[in-house]
Amino acid sequence: MTLSEMRRILDERGWQLTRSLGQNFLHDANQVRRIAAAAGLEASDRVLEVGPGLGPLTERLLAVAGRVVAVEKDARMVEALRARLQGLPGGERLEVIHADALAWLREGAWDGLGWKVVSNLPYSVGSPILVELAMAARGPGRIVVTLQEEVIDRLSARAGTGEYGVLTLLVGLRFQVREVFRVPRDCFFPAPDVESACAVLERRDATGLPEAAVETYVRLVKAGFGQRRKMLAKLASAVWGRDRVAEAMHAARVGLTDRAEVVTREQFVQMAAMLAGGAGHGTAGADPAHDGG
């Protein structure tokens, strides 16, 4: 789909794009091909696309993958997608779902095991959607997402840097960044106010954490970054008690005066595994799709 085709569809229907939905549609054919290629798609693959818009990436995915499920919140785009793509050869392999993707994922409507995700995510809600996808126990094997450059930078951030935080650690529990490339803003219509990038995330063979301890990991990470300038020991002790936290931190070789921002993923995993042995208390939330820090 070219930019002129995109403009024509919008003009013919008198549609204005909605900023609140993060509607910046990728139209550059080279970038579309590059993003689809990064997924390493084969004819047997099943692909989830979130926020397809008018479908330039959807069309490319259909040309390669065996099945494509596209989840779109804007009813107008759902109409356009079905009208334009489902009548084409291979269109029977496309399912368009009219839904709020974040709510749809949280409802457990999709079992992602064995799937791939390829999406130019809506920037307004991209981070929580990505966390929801990445934290799923039965999630996809590969995620290829385009988002704000600053968000993508946080995915591969190292401990001790300003970008390192909750998003890094929640997505990083099950996934590792394999590749990142920039996507110029003039490849979108309308051009976004921020720079963009695409990340290729590959599912880890193992997290090093028992599944029963994942909730503890989430609580520990969010407690630690709830107040970045405070020591992790003090913040975590409010949930699990000083003695248990001190024992877990000692085992993970984390200093009692360290802040969460210098603690590695591996250390968080080790502490969470120990802390999961008993019930915590306090108010630290366990919603894995909430992005903070």
N, C-alpha and C positions, 0 to 999 in steps of 0.2 A: 504494500500500500504506500503510494507516494503522498507527499504533503498536499499536492493539489487534489488528489482523491479524497483525502481526509477533510480538507476545507470544503470540497463540493458536498460531501455527505452532510456536514454540519450546516452549511448554508441552505441546502435544499429543504432541510427539516426545520430550519430556524432555531437550531439548538445553540445555546451558550454553555460553555464548559463551566463546571462548578469548582471553585477554588477549595471549598471545604472538603471535597472528595479527593483532593490531590490529583486532579486530572491534568496531567502533562503527558501527552501521548508520544511515544517513541515512533518516529517515522523513517529514520535513516536506514535504508536497506542493508548497508554494510554492517551497522551495529546490530540490527535484528539477526542477521546471519551469524555474527560473531557470538552473540548471547546464546542462540540456539545451539551452535556448535560446541560451546563450553559445557553443555549438558551431556555431550557424548551420546546423543539419542540414537536408538535403534528401532526397527519396525515393531519390536515386541514391547517397547516401553509404554508405560502409562504415565501421563504428565498432568500435573495440576498447575493451572495458571490462575493467579489471583489478580483481579483488576485488569482484565484484558482490554477495556475501552472499546475502540473500534476494531481491534483485532489484527493489527499488523504482525505482532509476534505470534498470535494464535494461528494465523494462516501458515506461518513458517513451521510451527510445531506440528501442525496437521500433515505437512508434507513429509515429515520424517518419522513421527511417533505413531504407535498403533492406536492409542486412544488419548484424547485430550478432554479434561474437565476444566471449564472456565467458570470462575465464580465472580459475578459482577453485581455491584450494589445499585448502580444507576439503571433503572428500567429502560431508559431510552437506549442505552448501549446494548442491553440485552436484546432489544428489538432489532437493532442494527446488525448485531452479530449473527443472530439467527437468520435474518433475511439475506445477509451477504455470504455467509460461509456454509450454512447447513445444506444449501442446495448445490454446492459445488461437489465435484468428484472427491470422495473421501469425507464429505460433510457428515455422513452418518456416524463417523467415529468421534464427532464432537458433541459433548453435552454442555449446555450453557445453563448455569444455575443462577437464578436471581436471588441473591442473599447478601447480607452483611458478612463478609468473609471471616472477620474476627469472631462474631457470634456463632457462625456456622462451624468453625473449628472448635470453639469451646463447647459446643453441644455434642461433640464427638460424632458428628455426622460422617466423618471421613476416616477410614483406616488407611494410613499412608504407607504401610509396610509394602515394600517393593515398588514404590512410586518414585518419581522425580518431580521436583518443583522448579518451574522456570517462570519468573514473573518480574515485570516492572512494577514493583509494589507501590500502592498509593502512599505518597510521602507523609501524608498527614497521620496515618496509622501504621506505617510500615514496620516500625520497631516492635510493637506488641504482636503483630501478625507473625513476624519472623521468629520471635521468641516462642510463640505458640507452636509453630511448625517444628522448631528445633528441639523443644523440650518434650515432644510427644514420645512416649515409650515405643509406640508402633509408628514411627515416623518415616519419612522418605530417606532414601540412600544418598541422594544428592540434592542440594538446593542451589539454584543459580538466581540471584536477586540483584536488581538494580535499585539503588536507594541514594539518598544524599551522601555525598562523599564523606562527610564528617561521621555519619553513622557507619559506613563501611570501614572507615579507619578504626572505629572502636572495636570492630569484630576481631581485628588482628593485633590489637594493642597489647603491649607487654606490661607486666606489673611494674609499678613505679612511674608510669607515665600518666599525664592528665587525661588521656582518652580511655584508660583502663577503668572498668567499672562493672556494674550489674549486667549490662548487655553483653560485654565480653565474656563474662563467666557463665551466664545462663545459656547462651548460644554455644559457647565453647565446651560445655560439659559433654555434649554428644557429637559436636561437629568441629572440624578444623578447617581453616581457610587454605585452599589449594592455590587460588589465583585471584588476583584483583586487577581490573583494568578500568581506566577512566572512560566516561561517556560524555562527550562535549554537550553543553547545554543547547546548542543550536540543532542537535539531533532530535529535540522534542518540540511538540506544538501544544500549547504555547511554551516558549523557553522558560524553564523554572528560574527562580531567583537564586538558586544555589547550584553548586557544582555537583555532578553525579558520578557514580562509579558502580561497577558490577563486581560482585564477589561470587566465587565458586566455592561452595562449602561441601566437604565430603564427610559422611558419617564415620565416626570413630569405630573401630572394631570393638572396643570396650571403653567404658567410662572410668573403670577402676573403683566404682561405687556400687554397692548393692542397690537394687531398685527401691527397696524399702527405705533407703536413706536419702533418696533424691529430695523429698520434701524438706528434710533437715538441711541439706545443702542449700536449697533455695532460701530458707529462713536465715541461715548463717550469712550468706552473701548479702541479702537485703538488709539484715541487721547491721552488718559491717559497713555498708555504704550509705546507711540511712543518715549518718552524720560523719562525713568523710574525714573531718579533722580530729575526730575522737579516736582513741585507741580501740582496737578490735576487742581486746579482752574485756574492757568495761562494757561495751555495747552487747557483746555476746553473753556476758555474765547475767545481764538482766533477763535473759531467756533461759539459760541452762544452769546458772549458778557458777560462782567463782571457781570452786574447786574442780568441777568437771571441765570447765573451759581451760583452766590452767593445765590440766593433765593432757587435754587434746592438743593444745598449742605446743606443749613441750614435745609431745610425740611427733608432731609435724615440723618441729624445729622453727617455730614462729615465736618471736620475742613478745614478751608480755606488754611491751610498750609500742609494738608495731601497729600501724594503721592498716586497714584492709587493702589500701591501694598498693602495698608492697608485698602482699601475700599472693603466691602463685595459685593457679587452678589446682595443681596437684596437692598443694598444702590445704586448700579449702576442702578438697575431696577427702583427704586423710582425716581432717578434723571432723567433718560431717559424719564420716563412717563411725567414729568413736562416739560422737554426741548422740547419734541415732539410737544408742543402746538404751536410753531412758526417755521419759516424757519431759518435754520442756514446758515452760509457761511464759507468760508475758503477752505482748501484743504484736510481735513481729509477724507480718503477713506472709502467707504462703502462696500467693497468686503468682504463678510462674510467668504469666504473660504481661505483668506490670513491669515497665522499664523505668529504672531510676538510676542515678549515678553514672 
